[in-house]
Amino acid sequence: MLKAYSKFMNVVEKIVETLLWVSLVTMVLAMLYQVVLRYIFNSSNVWSEELSCFLFAYVVMLGAALATRKGGHLQVDFLINLLNPKMKSISVIVSTIAGIAFLLFFMRYAIILCQSTTNSISTGLKIPMSYVYACLPFGGGLMVLSSIEVILKSIETIKQYEAAGGAK
């Protein structure tokens, strides 16, 4: 089951990485365009600044999903590293389940936010603000998927530890 899920998550990761790169390049180009307009032509527009800001929100949420999968979130692991692999995996499972609980709570209100802003239109890009706020449930959902893989890998580590007779 872990192998199939990891293959699925590898595909998801490639898609997310592609979206991240496209978003980052677009964001940088929009900011460069804004700087050139403002400081060379003494003019400005609203849409490029808005686009950069909105893309930044998506980059943060997509990046957080990738960090969840790779175990790259900030954590204090001094005590956890003192544990044997089985206990370390159990602590990872418990903390990841707590993280999933928070993400589900977060996503519930993010969806409500998206629904309540469908009639609000952004000033510069003239798009519904719900498209902007959709990064929250989208990123949260990707983090839940990544967290499930973290739990499955921890369970596999426990099985391997027990199969080896509990030796470190």
N, C-alpha and C positions, 0 to 999 in steps of 0.2 A: 504494500500500500504506500509506503514511504517513497519508493522509487517512482511510482506513477505520479504521486502528488508533487514530488520534486521536479519531474519532467514538466508537468503542467506549470509549476511556479517558475521554471526556467524560461518558458515561453512568455509568461506574464512579465517576468523581469526584463526580457529583451524589449517588449513593447513599452514598458515603463521607461527604460533607459532611452529608447528612441524618442518618446514624448518629452523626456527631460532635456535631451540635446536640442530638439527642435524648439522647445520653450526657451531654453537658455540663449540660443543663438538669436531667436526673434526678440527676446527681451533686450539683449545687448545692442542689436541693430536699432531697435526703437529708441533706446536711451541715447545712442550715438546720434541718431537723427534729431532728437530733441536738443541735444547739446549744440550741434551744428546750427540748428535753427535759432536757438536762443543767443549764442555767443558770436556767431559769425554774421547772421542775417538780422539780428535784433528782433526776432519774431518768435512766436511759440504756438503750439497747438495743444489741445487737451487730450486727444486720442492716444498719442504716443506715451504720454505719462501714465494714463490710465491702463493702457495695454501692458506696460512694464510692471505696474503694480499688481494687476490681475494675474499675469504670468508668474510673478514672484510667489504668489499664494499657491499656485499649482506646483511650482518647483519645490516649495517647502513640503507640501503634503506628499508628493510623489517621492521625494528624497527620504522622507520619514519612513515610507513604506519599504524602500530599499534598505534603509538602515535597520529596520526591524528584522528583515530577513537575514541580514549579514551580522546581526548582533552588534551593530555599531552605535547604539544609543548610549549616552552617558550613563555610567553606573559605578557604584562603589562596590567593588568586588573583592576587597581585601579579605574579609571573613569567608566569603564563598570559596575563594581559591584554597583555603585551608581544608575544605571538605574533600572526602573521597568522591570519585566520579558519580557514584549512585546518589549520594546526598546532594551533590552539586546539581545534578540533573533534576532531582525532586524540587529543589529550590527554584530552578529555572521554570519548571512546570507550574509551580504555585504562583510565582510572580507573573508569568505569562498569562495564566488564567485571570488573574486580577487585572492585568492590562486589557485583556479581551472584554472583561466586564465593563471597564471604563470606556473602551472604544464603542461598545454597543450603546451605552448611555449617551456618549458624545454624538454618535451617529443619529440617534433618535431626535435629538434637538437640532442637529444639522439639517436633517430632512425637513423638520418643521420650519426652520429658517428658510430653506430653499422654497418651500411651498408658499410661505408668506411674502416672498419677494419676487414672485413671478410677474407682478404688474409694475415693479419698480424698474426704471430704465436708467442705464448709466449715462452720464452726461456726454462723454466724448465718443464712445464707441456705439452708443444707442443699442445696447444689447440688454436683455433682462438680467437683473442682478442675480437671479437664481442661477444663471450659468456660472457666475463668478463664485457664488457660495457652494456650488456643486462640488468644488474641490474638497470640501470638508467630508461629506459622506463617501465620496470616491476614494480619497486617501485613507479614510478610516477603514473602509471595506478592504482595501489592499493590505492595510496593516493587520487586520484580522486574518486574512488569508496567509500572510507571512507568519503570524503568530501560531497558527495551526501547524505549519511546517516546523517551527521551532519546538513545539510540544512533541510532535511525532519523532523528531530527531533525538530529543531528550529521552523519550521512551525507548528508542533503539539503543541509546547509550546505556540505559539501565539494564536492558536485556543482555547486551554484550558484557557488561561488568559482572552480572550474575552468572553468565555462562562461563566466564573465566574463573569462577570460584571466588569472586570478591577481591581478587588481587589487584593492586594498583598498577 
